[in-house]
Amino acid sequence: MTLLKVDNPQEQKINILEKSPIKTLSYQGNKLELGRKTLLMGILNITPDSFSDGGRFFSPETALQHAEQLIQEGADILDIGAESTRPGHAEISAEEEWMRLEPVLREIIPGCPVPVSVDTQKAVVAEKALSLGVHIINDIWGLQKDPEMAKVIGESQAAVVIMHNKENTEYKNLLADLLAFLEQSIELALKNGIPEDRIIVDPGIGFGKTLEQNLEVLNRLNELKILGYPILLGVSRKSVIGRTLNLPVEERLAPTIALGTLGIAAGVDILRVHDVLENKKAALMTDQIIRRKRGEDYDRK
């Protein structure tokens, strides 16, 4: 989306920051309310080599059990990934990725009470997932790696998570370059028939950024609101926490919650997390403060 040019661009920026034009996310004929409360996207990794829980939910049986647990704990969205994208990960073929995904999706989608997202960077995998009824495609390359991805999603009624990514960590201006990348991805989405109410943006913490760059983006998350789209933040158990505090993966829950809370205060709409129950409690408490309207009681549901 190209920002409109007006006589006073600073005033326009303030207006956008104060009130986002997007109130709902549309997906496969349904709508998900945004802004009234923070939504939790529960992570389900069906990979043997995920940095956080590699191998724990690799079999379809354990994956289904964990999906049920995430929903019971309060996940508003399920995000299922079959290829690890951790630093130094080994890429797998589309055939292998789909072999992991298909049995899980066939079991989960028909009766799932929340929208299902698939985390993939391959259009052929996205197309097969969409044919089974997947609601959201979460692309870590923001539609800019696979030339068919935007077209495939545009031909469906699914929503898309557009994430910032880069093959190196060289920037002229970190936030300006990040916003320019996301604007380019948004334009690509719109040109391929993905309407504004089916687009989510993600700053891509941990992707194409040094530790200091990740921290700067986290410090300036509120600037993403100028795009006018819902913001997803994924920091759960990530190396930005481990390297900052010298903590192993299993000790990163409290810092994950801290960063999520800061994200909500900065305008984030969706938190992508491993530990739904604990993050849900923190989000509910934070929403009591951040999303409260003057003179009105906040709905705790």
C-alpha positions as CSV (number, residue, x, y, z in Angstrom):
1,M,0.0,0.0,0.0
2,T,1.5,3.3,-1.1
3,L,1.1,6.0,1.6
4,L,-1.1,8.9,0.4
5,K,0.7,12.2,-0.1
6,V,-0.9,15.0,1.7
7,D,0.0,18.6,2.5
8,N,0.9,17.7,6.1
9,P,2.4,14.1,6.0
10,Q,3.2,14.3,9.7
11,E,-0.5,14.9,10.6
12,Q,-1.4,12.0,8.3
13,K,1.1,9.8,10.2
14,I,-0.3,10.7,13.6
15,N,-3.9,10.0,12.4
16,I,-2.9,6.5,11.2
17,L,-1.0,5.8,14.3
18,E,-4.0,6.8,16.5
19,K,-6.5,4.8,14.6
20,S,-5.9,1.8,12.3
21,P,-8.3,1.5,9.4
22,I,-8.3,-2.3,9.6
23,K,-10.9,-3.6,12.1
24,T,-11.3,-7.2,10.9
25,L,-9.2,-9.9,9.2
26,S,-11.1,-11.7,6.5
27,Y,-10.2,-15.3,5.7
28,Q,-12.0,-18.0,3.6
29,G,-15.4,-16.2,4.0
30,N,-15.0,-15.6,7.8
31,K,-13.9,-12.7,9.8
32,L,-11.6,-12.3,12.9
33,E,-12.0,-9.3,15.1
34,L,-8.8,-7.3,15.6
35,G,-8.0,-4.5,18.0
36,R,-10.4,-5.3,20.8
37,K,-8.0,-7.8,22.4
38,T,-4.6,-9.3,21.6
39,L,-4.9,-12.5,19.6
40,L,-2.6,-15.5,20.3
41,M,-1.2,-17.5,17.4
42,G,-0.1,-20.9,18.8
43,I,2.9,-22.5,17.2
44,L,2.8,-26.1,16.1
45,N,6.1,-27.3,14.7
46,I,5.9,-30.7,12.9
47,T,9.7,-30.7,12.2
48,P,12.5,-32.8,13.6
49,D,14.9,-29.8,13.8
50,S,13.0,-26.8,15.2
51,F,15.2,-24.7,17.4
52,S,12.6,-24.7,20.3
53,D,10.8,-28.1,20.2
54,G,12.3,-30.0,17.4
55,G,10.9,-33.5,17.1
56,R,8.4,-33.3,20.0
57,F,5.4,-33.0,17.8
58,F,6.8,-34.6,14.6
59,S,4.4,-37.5,14.4
60,P,0.7,-36.8,13.4
61,E,-0.5,-38.2,16.7
62,T,1.5,-35.9,18.9
63,A,0.9,-33.0,16.6
64,L,-2.9,-33.4,16.9
65,Q,-2.6,-33.7,20.7
66,H,-0.6,-30.5,20.9
67,A,-3.0,-28.7,18.6
68,E,-5.8,-29.6,20.9
69,Q,-3.8,-28.4,23.9
70,L,-3.0,-25.0,22.2
71,I,-6.7,-24.4,21.5
72,Q,-7.7,-25.4,25.0
73,E,-5.1,-23.0,26.4
74,G,-6.6,-20.1,24.4
75,A,-5.0,-20.0,21.0
76,D,-7.0,-17.8,18.6
77,I,-5.1,-19.1,15.6
78,L,-3.0,-22.2,14.9
79,D,0.2,-21.8,12.9
80,I,1.5,-25.1,11.6
81,G,5.0,-25.4,10.1
82,A,6.7,-28.4,8.6
83,E,10.1,-26.8,7.7
84,S,12.4,-25.3,10.3
85,T,13.5,-21.7,9.5
86,R,16.0,-21.4,12.4
87,P,19.4,-20.0,11.7
88,G,21.5,-22.5,9.8
89,H,18.5,-24.7,9.0
90,A,18.6,-27.3,6.2
91,E,16.0,-26.6,3.5
92,I,13.8,-29.5,2.5
93,S,11.9,-30.2,-0.7
94,A,8.3,-29.3,-1.3
95,E,7.5,-33.0,-1.4
96,E,8.9,-33.7,2.0
97,E,7.3,-30.6,3.5
98,W,3.9,-31.6,2.2
99,M,4.4,-35.2,3.3
100,R,4.7,-33.9,6.9
101,L,1.9,-31.4,6.6
102,E,-0.9,-33.3,4.8
103,P,-1.9,-35.9,7.4
104,V,-2.0,-33.3,10.1
105,L,-4.0,-30.7,8.1
106,R,-6.5,-33.4,7.0
107,E,-7.2,-34.2,10.6
108,I,-7.2,-30.7,12.1
109,I,-9.0,-28.5,9.6
110,P,-12.5,-30.1,9.4
111,G,-13.3,-29.6,13.1
112,C,-10.9,-26.9,14.1
113,P,-12.7,-24.1,16.0
114,V,-10.0,-21.5,15.2
115,P,-8.4,-20.4,11.9
116,V,-5.5,-22.5,10.7
117,S,-2.3,-20.9,9.3
118,V,0.4,-22.7,7.4
119,D,4.0,-21.4,7.7
120,T,5.6,-22.0,4.3
121,Q,7.7,-20.2,1.8
122,K,6.8,-22.5,-1.1
123,A,3.8,-21.7,-3.4
124,V,3.2,-25.3,-4.3
125,V,2.9,-26.2,-0.6
126,A,0.7,-23.2,0.0
127,E,-1.6,-24.2,-2.9
128,K,-2.0,-27.7,-1.6
129,A,-2.7,-26.5,1.9
130,L,-5.3,-24.0,0.6
131,S,-7.0,-26.8,-1.3
132,L,-7.6,-28.5,2.1
133,G,-9.2,-25.3,3.5
134,V,-6.3,-23.6,5.3
135,H,-7.2,-20.1,6.3
136,I,-3.9,-18.2,6.4
137,I,-0.5,-18.5,4.7
138,N,2.4,-17.3,6.8
139,D,5.3,-16.5,4.4
140,I,8.6,-15.6,6.0
141,W,9.7,-14.0,2.7
142,G,6.7,-11.6,2.4
143,L,5.7,-13.0,-1.0
144,Q,9.1,-11.9,-2.5
145,K,10.9,-15.2,-2.8
146,D,8.6,-17.6,-4.6
147,P,7.2,-15.7,-7.6
148,E,4.0,-17.7,-7.6
149,M,3.1,-17.2,-3.9
150,A,1.1,-14.0,-4.2
151,K,-0.8,-15.4,-7.2
152,V,-1.7,-18.6,-5.4
153,I,-3.0,-16.8,-2.3
154,G,-4.8,-14.3,-4.4
155,E,-6.7,-17.0,-6.2
156,S,-8.0,-18.2,-2.8
157,Q,-9.9,-16.4,-0.1
158,A,-7.1,-16.9,2.5
159,A,-5.3,-14.2,4.5
160,V,-1.6,-13.8,4.4
161,V,1.1,-12.9,6.9
162,I,3.8,-10.8,5.1
163,M,7.0,-11.0,7.0
164,H,10.2,-8.9,6.5
165,N,13.3,-10.9,5.7
166,K,16.7,-10.3,4.1
167,E,19.6,-12.5,3.0
168,N,22.1,-10.2,4.8
169,T,22.1,-7.7,7.6
170,E,23.2,-4.6,5.6
171,Y,20.8,-1.6,5.7
172,K,21.0,2.0,4.8
173,N,18.3,2.8,7.3
174,L,17.0,-0.1,9.2
175,L,13.4,0.9,9.8
176,A,13.0,2.8,6.5
177,D,14.3,-0.3,4.6
178,L,12.1,-2.6,6.6
179,L,9.0,-0.5,5.9
180,A,9.9,-0.2,2.2
181,F,10.2,-4.0,2.0
182,L,6.8,-4.5,3.6
183,E,5.2,-1.8,1.3
184,Q,6.6,-3.6,-1.7
185,S,5.1,-6.9,-0.4
186,I,1.8,-5.2,0.2
187,E,1.7,-3.8,-3.4
188,L,2.5,-7.3,-4.6
189,A,-0.4,-8.7,-2.6
190,L,-2.9,-6.1,-3.8
191,K,-1.8,-6.6,-7.5
192,N,-2.5,-10.3,-7.2
193,G,-6.0,-9.9,-5.8
194,I,-5.3,-10.1,-2.0
195,P,-7.4,-7.3,-0.5
196,E,-6.4,-5.1,2.3
197,D,-8.6,-6.9,4.9
198,R,-6.6,-10.1,4.3
199,I,-3.2,-8.8,5.0
200,I,-1.1,-8.9,8.2
201,V,2.5,-7.6,8.5
202,D,5.3,-9.0,10.6
203,P,8.7,-7.2,11.3
204,G,10.5,-10.5,11.2
205,I,12.4,-10.6,14.5
206,G,15.4,-12.9,14.1
207,F,15.4,-12.8,10.3
208,G,18.0,-10.9,8.3
209,K,19.0,-8.8,11.4
210,T,21.8,-8.7,13.9
211,L,21.1,-8.7,17.6
212,E,21.3,-4.9,17.8
213,Q,19.1,-4.5,14.8
214,N,16.5,-6.9,16.3
215,L,16.5,-4.8,19.5
216,E,16.1,-1.6,17.5
217,V,13.1,-3.0,15.7
218,L,11.5,-4.1,18.9
219,N,12.2,-0.6,20.3
220,R,10.4,1.0,17.3
221,L,7.5,-1.4,16.7
222,N,5.0,1.4,16.9
223,E,6.4,2.8,13.7
224,L,4.9,-0.2,11.8
225,K,1.4,1.2,12.5
226,I,2.0,3.8,9.7
227,L,1.4,1.0,7.2
228,G,-2.2,0.7,8.5
229,Y,-2.3,-3.1,8.7
230,P,-2.6,-5.5,11.6
231,I,0.8,-6.3,13.1
232,L,2.0,-9.8,14.1
233,L,5.0,-10.2,16.5
234,G,6.9,-13.4,16.8
235,V,9.6,-13.4,19.5
236,S,8.8,-16.6,21.4
237,R,11.9,-18.2,22.8
238,K,14.0,-16.6,20.0
239,S,17.8,-16.1,20.0
240,V,17.4,-12.3,20.5
241,I,16.4,-13.3,24.1
242,G,19.1,-16.0,24.4
243,R,21.9,-13.8,23.2
244,T,20.8,-10.7,25.2
245,L,20.4,-12.6,28.5
246,N,22.6,-15.6,27.8
247,L,19.7,-18.0,28.4
248,P,19.0,-21.5,26.9
249,V,15.7,-22.0,25.1
250,E,13.9,-23.6,28.1
251,E,14.5,-20.5,30.2
252,R,13.1,-17.9,27.8
253,L,9.4,-17.8,28.7
254,A,9.5,-14.8,31.1
255,P,11.5,-12.6,28.6
256,T,9.1,-13.8,25.8
257,I,6.2,-12.5,27.9
258,A,8.0,-9.2,28.6
259,L,8.6,-8.6,24.9
260,G,5.0,-9.5,24.1
261,T,3.7,-7.0,26.6
262,L,5.9,-4.3,25.1
263,G,4.6,-5.3,21.7
264,I,1.0,-4.9,22.8
265,A,1.7,-1.5,24.2
266,A,3.3,-0.6,20.8
267,G,0.2,-1.6,18.9
268,V,0.8,-5.3,18.0
269,D,-2.4,-7.2,17.3
270,I,-1.3,-10.8,17.2
271,L,1.5,-12.6,19.2
272,R,2.9,-15.8,17.8
273,V,3.9,-18.0,20.7
274,H,4.8,-21.5,21.9
275,D,3.4,-21.1,25.4
276,V,-0.1,-20.1,24.9
277,L,-1.5,-20.4,28.4
278,E,1.2,-18.2,30.0
279,N,1.2,-15.6,27.2
280,K,-2.6,-15.5,27.2
281,K,-2.7,-14.5,30.9
282,A,-0.1,-11.8,30.3
283,A,-2.0,-10.5,27.2
284,L,-5.3,-10.4,29.1
285,M,-3.8,-8.3,31.9
286,T,-2.0,-6.0,29.4
287,D,-5.2,-5.5,27.4
288,Q,-7.0,-4.4,30.6
289,I,-4.7,-1.4,30.6
290,I,-3.7,-0.8,26.9
291,R,-7.1,-1.4,25.2
292,R,-9.3,0.2,27.9
293,K,-11.6,2.9,26.6
294,R,-12.3,5.8,28.9
295,G,-15.6,5.4,30.7
296,E,-16.1,1.9,29.4
297,D,-15.6,-1.5,31.0
298,Y,-13.2,-3.8,29.2
299,D,-14.7,-7.1,28.1
300,R,-12.5,-9.8,29.7
301,K,-13.6,-12.6,27.3
